[in-house]
Amino acid sequence: MENKHLEQSEYDQFRTFLEQQCGIVLGDNKLYLVKSRLAPLMARFNVASLSQLVSKTLSPHERQLRAAVVDAMTTNETLWFRDQYPFELLKTKIFPEFSDLRRPIKIWSAASSSGQEPYSIAMSASEHQSKQLGGLKMGVQITGTDISNTMLDMCKNAEYDSLALARGLSVERRQKFFTDSGNGMAKVVEPIRKMVSFRHLNLLDSYALLGKFDVIFCRNVLIYFSPEVKSKIIAQFAQSLNPKGYLFLGASESMAGLSNEFEMLRCNPGIIYQKKT
Ligand SMILES: C[S@@+](CC[C@H](N)C(=O)[O-])C[C@H]1O[C@@H](n2cnc3c(N)ncnc32)[C@H](O)[C@@H]1O
């Protein structure tokens, strides 16, 4: 039998496992995706077939394999200054509103992927600061979290290839915020890197240890989850936000029917959600 064959029952067990582990819901027709994402792990974990890989994954003792499988099943698509409006709104609305704080503005990028989102936030803060001297009196502290350890390593490295650099960065920002490190790669400059710290976090777990934030970015990840899981996550975001704090969702995501703890603000362009007081 083909070593990438999976019985329907194995696929169903795997789907349940994945949803329990990280919230990602796989439709009936995503067997091809599972095959293509998991096949590379067969050699790494020394198993002869996908069926064996899946059955090993279902064993609670296989922690390393489980983490690698979840990592492989995540979609990490991202780019610099994605959708633009959230970063414009930081500069035109949110930073000015929080400018009197006697502590740093705290921002959380809750599915940071390879780092483009949290570093774009840091670059926006730096641009705001240089235009509006004293505009961010106590600075900005950004926390980036993700479930994927591979992505977190990329975030911490802060070094990007020419393909990643070509997506969403203007020439000016490329020059100002990166130093060339050879082979077409470039690294985010230290003052920007220093504004961001990274840690592992599964959005299905508790966020209490992260503390409170003024702004949360949770973009382009809730789309993979069920409505129940989305509601729970948004309820936890409300707990994690300071009064009047803001939540950004992805451009195609909405809070409709999920929570009444936020007020929707239309900002033209873009929508943000403000925690009700
Ligand atoms: C499509 S990327 C979005 C990146 C960025 N927010 C953006 O909009 O460009 C989705 C990210 O969510 C992460 N993710 C998926 N499930 C997660 C979970 N349960 N907890 C934390 N992060 C998760 C993935 O690893 C991936 O890096």
The ligand as a MOL file (V3000), in Angstrom:
LIG
                    3D

  0  0  0     0  0            999 V3000
M  V30 BEGIN CTAB
M  V30 COUNTS 27 29 0 0 0
M  V30 BEGIN ATOM
M  V30 1 C -1.7940 33.2850 8.6860 0
M  V30 2 S -0.7040 33.5980 10.0400 0 CHG=1
M  V30 3 C -1.1300 35.2610 10.4520 0
M  V30 4 C 0.0870 36.0970 10.7700 0
M  V30 5 C -0.1930 37.5790 11.0430 0
M  V30 6 N -1.0650 37.7630 12.1800 0
M  V30 7 C -0.7810 38.2530 9.8190 0
M  V30 8 O -1.9790 38.5800 9.8210 0
M  V30 9 O -0.0580 38.4600 8.8370 0 CHG=-1
M  V30 10 C -1.4980 32.6340 11.3310 0
M  V30 11 C -0.5670 32.2870 12.4940 0
M  V30 12 O -1.3670 31.7660 13.5650 0
M  V30 13 C -0.6280 30.7650 14.2370 0
M  V30 14 N -1.5530 29.9000 14.9960 0
M  V30 15 C -2.3950 28.9530 14.5250 0
M  V30 16 N -3.0620 28.3720 15.5340 0
M  V30 17 C -2.6450 28.9700 16.6740 0
M  V30 18 C -2.9570 28.8020 18.0570 0
M  V30 19 N -3.8540 27.9020 18.4780 0
M  V30 20 N -2.3140 29.5890 18.9530 0
M  V30 21 C -1.4050 30.5030 18.5540 0
M  V30 22 N -1.0630 30.7080 17.2630 0
M  V30 23 C -1.6770 29.9400 16.3410 0
M  V30 24 C 0.1250 30.0600 13.1270 0
M  V30 25 O 1.2530 29.3690 13.6070 0
M  V30 26 C 0.4660 31.2170 12.1730 0
M  V30 27 O 1.7670 31.6780 12.3880 0
M  V30 END ATOM
M  V30 BEGIN BOND
M  V30 1 1 1 2
M  V30 2 1 2 3
M  V30 3 1 2 10
M  V30 4 1 3 4
M  V30 5 1 4 5
M  V30 6 1 5 6
M  V30 7 1 5 7
M  V30 8 2 7 8
M  V30 9 1 7 9
M  V30 10 1 10 11
M  V30 11 1 11 12
M  V30 12 1 11 26
M  V30 13 1 12 13
M  V30 14 1 13 14
M  V30 15 1 13 24
M  V30 16 1 14 15
M  V30 17 1 14 23
M  V30 18 2 15 16
M  V30 19 1 16 17
M  V30 20 1 17 18
M  V30 21 2 17 23
M  V30 22 1 18 19
M  V30 23 2 18 20
M  V30 24 1 20 21
M  V30 25 2 21 22
M  V30 26 1 22 23
M  V30 27 1 24 25
M  V30 28 1 24 26
M  V30 29 1 26 27
M  V30 END BOND
M  V30 END CTAB
M  END
